[in-house]
Amino acid sequence: MNAEEILNRIRSERRLTGADLAGLDLTGADLAGKAFEQVSFRGCVLTGANLAGATFLAAELSGVNLAGAQLSGARFLKSNMTGAILARARMVECDLQEVNLTGADLTGADLTRGHFAETDIHDVKFIAAVLVMATFYKCRLSRVDFTGADLTQAALYDADLTQAVFSKTDLTKAYLVGAKLAKQRLFGCTLLMAMMDKADLQGVDLAGADISQVSFAGADLSGTIFAGTKGEYANFAAARGKGADFTGARLIMSTFREAELAGADFSRAAIEKSLFIKANCDQARFAGARLPYGNFSHASVRGADFTGAALPYANMHGVQMKEARWDGADLATIYKTDRDLWEAEHWQPPAGKMNL
């Protein structure tokens, strides 16, 4: 059958099973809402085709050219799409489950609210793609290029992104809880309100980034570079930031509560109105830092260096200040340990008596 005969057959039937359409030119074909089971589209040209709401089950789509095609609401299930060209395709609310996307090109594609589940995403180009509110569930990702992509509110829970490329990527409100990003360089990326709780961010370069309202709670920030970062309400609660670099950072009303900050460098940083309650700041450097209204209650500062630091109205309740270095620091208005409060905090009922 030629291309026209095949198209007529597809139009007359709702489902096509077991057909071999390899290499056909079906440019601009209207196949919306059709179902294709075990159909081979290998090397087909479907540029500008309308496949909205179509279903592909166990289909062979390697090398298919779907550039500029309409695929919104389409479903790809257990299909092979290696090397597929999907540049500028409209794939809003597209569903891809157990698909092999290795080597696919989705440059400029619109994948708003797209869903990827248990899919192989290797050497895939998402350059300038729209992935707003897209979800990636148990996908295998490597060497994925997100340059210039919009991942606003995208969900990449537990994803291994260590080999991904991020450059000028929009990660606003992205859900990256538990994601693996060690050694990444998020150059020029937008991170506003991103959630990176419990993520592996060891050695990540975030220098100069705006981290306003980003949550790093419980994340591994060992050796992470925050030099020159700025922002408000960043959350570092219970993060592991041993040796992290915060030199020159400008952070306001952020929290480092119970964070592990041993050996971290806050030299010349301006961390205003922020919480370091019960943080481990042993061997940390705060030389020349501005820490107005900071709350260091019960923080550990053994071996820490506050040389030349400004701490107006900082709360140092419960801090063993003798264990740190304070040469030239402004301590005139700090709040020292409140003895009554200290005793109340450490009060214990008399031995042998029940506390009713």
N, C-alpha and C positions, 0 to 999 in steps of 0.2 A: 504494500500500500504506500502511496505517496503521502506527503505531509497533509494535503487537503483532505484526502480520504480518512486519514487518521483523526484529523480534527473533527470531521463530520461524525465519526464514530464516537469520539469522546463527548461531543455535544449532545448526542442522542442517548447516551448512557450516563448514569450517575457515577458508576465505578468502572475503572479499567484495571484488569488484573493480568499480570504475567506478560505484558506486551514489551517489545523491544523497540524503543524509539531512538536508539543511540544515533547521534550525529545529525539529527534532523534540525532544520531551521524552522522554528516555531515563533519567530519574532512577532511580538504584539498579540499573540493568541489569547483569546478569552477563555480561560479554563477555571474560572472562579467557582468555588464550592465543590469541585470534583474530587474524587478519591482515587488514589493510585496505589495499588498494592503490588509489590514485587515488579514494578515497572522500571525499565532501564532508560534513563535520560542521559546516559554517559555522553559527554561532549555536545549535548544539545545547545542550540542557541534559543534562548527564551527572553531576550532583552525586551524590556517594556511590556512583558506579558502580564495578564491579570490572573493571578492565582490566589486571590483573596479568599480565605476560608477553606482552601484546598487541604487535603490530607495526603501525606506521603508515608506509607507503611512499608518498611523493609525495601525502600526504593534505592536504586543506584543512580546517584546524582554527581558522581565524580566528574570534575571538569566542566560541569554545566555552566552556561553563561546566563545569569539572571540579573544582570546589571540593569538597574532602574525598574525592576519588576515590582508589581504590587503583590505583596505577600502578607498583608495584614490579616491576623487571625489564622494563618496557615499553621498546620501541625506537621512536624517531621519526626517520625517515630522509628527508631532502630534503622536509620538510613545512613548511607555513605555519601558524604558531601565533600570528600577530600578535593582540594584544589578548586572548589566552586567559586565562581565570581558573582558576588552579591553587592558590588559597589553601588551605592546610592539606592539600593532596594528599600522599599517601604515595608517594614516588618513589624509594625505595631502589634503588640500582644501576640507575637509569634511564639509557638511552643516547640522546643527542640529537646527531645528526650532520647538518650542512648544513641546519639548521633556522632559520627566521626567528621569533625570540621577541620581536620589537619590541613594547613596550607590554604585555607579559604581566605578570600579577600572581601571584607565587609566595610571597606573605606567609605565613609559618608553615609552608611546605611542608618535608617531610623528604626531602632529596636526598642522604642519606648515600651515599658512594661513587658518586655520579652522575658521568656522563661527558659533557662538552660538547665537541664537535669542530667547528671551522670553522662556528660558529653565530653568527648576528647577535643580540647581546644589548644592545639599545638601550632606554633608558627602562624597564627591567625592575625590578620590586620584589622584592627578596629579604629584605624586612624580617622579622627574627626567624626566618628560614629556617635549617634545619640543612643545612650543606654540608660536613660532616665527611668528609675524605678525597676530596672531589669534585675532578675534574680539568677544567681549561679549556685546550683545545689549539687554538691558532691561531684563537681566537674574536675577534670584533670587539665590544668593549665600550664603551659610552658612556652616561653619566648612569644608571648602575646604582646602586640604593640597597641597601647592605648594613647598614643600621642594625640593630643588635641581632642580626645573623646570626652563626652559629657556623661559622667557616671553619677549624676545627682541622685541621691537616695537609692542607688544601686546596692544590692545585697550580695556580698562576697564572703559570707560567713565561713571561717576556717579555711579559706582558699590559700593555696600556695602560690604566691605572687612574686617569689624571689627572682624569677627570670623575666618578669614582665617589664615592659618599657612604659614609664610614666613621664611625660613631658608636656607641661601646660595642660594637664588633665584636670577636669573639674570633678572633685570628689566631695562636693558639698553634701552634707548629711549622708554620705556613704556609710553603709553598715559593714565594717571590716573587723568585727569582733572575732578574735582568735586567728586572724589572717597571719600568714607568714610573709614578712616583708624585709627580712634581715638583709642589711647591706644595700638596700634600695636608695636611689637618689631621686627624690620627688621634686625635680627641678620645675619651678614655675607653676606648681600644682595648687589648685584652690582646695583648702581643707576645712573650710568653715563648717562647724558643727558635725564634723565626721566622728563616727564612733569607732574607736580602735581599742576598746577594752580587751585586755588579755591577749593582745596581738604581739607577735614577735617582731620588734622593731630594733633589734640589736644593730648598732652601727649605722642606722639609717641617717641620711643627710637631709635635714630639714632646715638648713641654714637660711635665715631671712624670711621664713614662711610666716603667714598669718595663721595662728592656731587658735583663734577666737572660738570658744565654746567647743573645742575638740576634747573628746574624752579619751584619756590614755589609762584609765583606771585598771590597775592590775597588769598592765602591759610590761613586757621586758624591754627596757630602754637602756640597757647596758651599752655604754659607749655611743649612744645616740647623739647626734649633733643638732642642738637647738640654738646655736650661736646666732645672735641677731634676730631671733624670732620675736614676734609681737602678738599681742592679743589680750582678750579679756575672758575671764571665767573658764580658763583651761583646767581640765581635771586630771591630776596626776595621782589621785588617791591610791595608796598601796602599790604604786608602780615600782618596778625594780630598775632604778636609774644609776646603778653603780658606774662611776666614771663618766657620766653624761656631761656634755659641754653646753652650758647655758650662758657662756660669756656674752655680755652685751645684750642679753635678751631684755625685752620690755613687756612685762606681763602684769596685768592688773586683776585683782580679786580672783586669783587662781588658788587651787588647793593642792598641796603636796602632803596631805594628811596620811600619816603612817607609811610614807614612801621610803624606799631604800635608796638613799642618796650618798652613800659612802664614796668619798673621792670625787664627787661631782664638782664641776667648776662653774660658780656663779659670779666670777670676777667681773666687775663693772656692770653688772646687770641691775635693772630697776624692776624689782618684784614688789609691787605695792599692794597693801591691804590683802595680803595672801596668807594662807594657812600652812604652817609647817608642824602642826600638832602631832606629837609622837613620831615625827620623822627621824630617821637615822641619818644625821648629817656628819658623822664621824669622818675626819680628814677632808671634809668638803672645803672649798675655797670661796669665800665671800668678800675677798679683798676689793675695796673700792665700790662695793655694791650699795645700792639704795634700797632699803627695806622698810619704808615707813608703814606703821600700823601692822606690821607682820606679827603673826601669832605663832610663837615657837614653843608654846606650852608643852612641857615634858619631852621636848626634842633632845636627842643625844648629839652633843657637839664635841665629842672627844677628839682632840687634835685638829679641830676646824680652825680656819684662819679668817678672822673678821677684820683684818688690818684696814684701817681707813674707811670702814663701812659706816653708813648713816642709818641709824635705827630709831628715828623719832617715834615715840609712843609704841614701840614694839613690846609685845607681851612675852617676857622671858620666864614666866612662872614655871617652877619645877626644873629649870635648866641648870645644870652643873657648869656655871660659867667659868670656873677656875680651870676647866679642862680645855678651854679654847684660847686662842690668841686674839686680843682686842686692841692692839697697839693703834692709837690714833682714831679709834672708832668713836662715833657720837653716841654715847650712852646716857646722856643727861636726862632724857625723859622716858627711859624704858620702865616697864613695870616688872619689878623683880618678884621673886617668889613670895606669895601671900601665905604666911605661916599658918594662919587659921584654916585657910582653904586646903593647904597641904595636909594638915592633920586630919581634916574631914575626909579628904580623898583616901587617906591611908588608915582610916579608922576601922577597927575590927571588933566584933562583939567579944566580951570577956570569955575566956576559955571555959567550956563546960556549961555555958548558958545558951539557951535557944533564943534565937531572934524571931520574935513573933510579929 
